[in-house]
């Protein structure tokens, strides 16, 4: 198998598809008018669900078929960040979710800071060829964020909007707790390597 075939294997193609679906999803959330009925919520949620499904499939296929590549290790987390960041920004910008934006903006900031912080930690220890595997907290964070985005997108169908927004606030709280918890867990995992550098100096 040549290098081009290796780069364009099925898991990497799924990661690329995930990145291509993000602009479509964002456009649907922001520009789809409410007067078309339930489709205004269902269609963006379906596209996001499909996007999230590629996240589950690419890693599973790569491990099962022995198709793990350096390009895939770079592309997969990048596509994940595009997916989550795109969803957060789309919800913030959309007038449909304006009533929860005051709280949601803080959730967005926390999630983005966590993702950028963990990425920075990985870069710091990259020269040591250290790879910290995704922990239970990291996986729980990803699942919670995906579930949170989906339920917030669909909440108008449950009749909560215009009232208490219970579903949205519960999911935003869960996303925040999972994000902060996983960030602290990654910091604990990377701390020995960071302290080692400080002692060497």
N, C-alpha and C positions, 0 to 999 in steps of 0.2 A: 504493500500500500504506500503510495507516494504521499508527500507532505500535504499536498492540496486535498487529497481524499481524506487524510487524517483530520485536517482542520474542519472540513465540511461533513463530519460524521453526523449521525442523527441527533445525539444530545446537543451538539453545538448549534445545529440548525434550529432546534427547539428554543435554545436560548436567544438566537437571532430573531426568531419569530416573536418571542416575548417582547423584545425591544421594539419590533415593528408594530405590535398591537397597542403599545402604550399611547402613541399619539392618537390613534383611532378612539381608544377609550376616553382619553382626556377631552377630545372634541365632542364626543357624545354626551359626556357629563355636563359640559359647559353650554353647548349650543342646542341640544335637543329640547324643544319647547314642551312645557307642561301640558298644553292643550291637546296633545296627542294621546293622553290617557296613561294607562299603566306602563306603556312602552318607554315612557320617559325615564322610568326607574329600572325596568326589567332589562332593556337592551344594554345600557352601560354595565349593569351588574353581570349580565351574561358574558360580555366581552372581558370584563375583569376576571370572572371565574375561569374563562378559557385561558387567559394569561397566567393566572395562578396555577392552573393545571399543568402548563408546560414547565413550571418551576419544579413540580413534583416529579414529572416524567423524565426530564433531562438527566437529573442526578441518578435516578433509579436505573435508567437504561445504561448510562455510562458505567456504573459499577457492575451491573449484571453482565454486560457484554465486553467488559474490559476495554472501554473506549474513553477512559480518563486521559485527558491531554492537558498540557500546560496552557494552551489557548482556552480550553474549557474552564480551567480553574480561574482564569482571569475573567472570562466572559460571563460565567454564571452569576457570580456575586454582583457584577456590574449591571446585568439585566435585572436582577432582583431589586437593586436600588432604583433603577429607572422605573420599575413597576410601582414600588411603594411611594417614591417621591412624586411620581406623576399622579397617582391616586390622591395623595394628600393635597397637592396644589389644586387639582381639579375640583375637589370638594370645597376647598377654601374659596375658590373663584366663583363657583356656580351660585347664582342667586337662589337656587332651590334650597340651599343649605345655609343661607345667610343667618338664620336664627341661632345656629350653634357655632358660628364662626368665631365668636369671642373666646370660647373655651378651646375650640378645635385648633386655633392657631398655636396655642401653647403645646398641645399634643404634637403638632407638626414640628415645632422647633425642637422639642425633646427627642423625637425620633430621628430627625436629621442630625442633631448634634451627636447622638449615640452612634449612628452609622458612620459619620465622619471620624469620630473618636476611635472606634474599633479599627477602621481602615488605617488610621495613622499608627496605631499600635502594631498592626501587622507589618506595616512598612518599616517601622523601627527595628523589628526583630528579623526582617526578611534576610538580612545579610548573614544571620546565624543559621539560616536554613531551618528555622523553627516553624512548625505548622501546628497550631492548636486546633484540634478537631471541634466541630460544632457540638456544643454541649446540649443537654436537655433544655436548659434555659434559652439557648439560642433558637432551638427548634420551636419551643413554646412561643417565643417572641414572634417568629415568622407566622406561625399558625394563628396567633391572636391578632396580629396586624391584618392578615388576609380576611379573617372572619369579621373583624371590626369594620373594615372598609365595606365588605359585602352587606353587612346588616345596616350600616349607616346609609348606603345607597338605596336599600330597599325599605327603609323606615317609613317613607311617605305612604307605602302600601299598607302599613300596619295601623295607620291612623294616628300615630303619635305626634307628627308634626303639627304645629299650631296649638299643641297642648303642653305636655310635660317633657317630651323628647327623652323619655326614660331609656329607651333602647340605645339611642346615640350616646347618652352620657355614661351608661354602664359600659359600653364597648370602649369609649374613649378612656375611661378609668382603667379598664383591663389592659388596653394597649400601652398606656403609660407605665403601669406597674411592670408588665412583662418586658418592656423596652429598658427601663432603668435596671431591673433585676438582671437581665442578660448582659447589659453593659458592665455592671459591677462584677459579674462572674468572669467576663473576658478580662477585665482589668486584673482580677485576682490571678488568672491563669498566666497573664503576661508579666506580672510584677516581678517574679524571680529573675527573668531575663533583663528587665530594666534595671533592677537593683544590682545585678551582676555588672552591668556597664558602669554604673556609678561607682562601685567599689574598685573597678579596674582603673578608673581615672584617679 
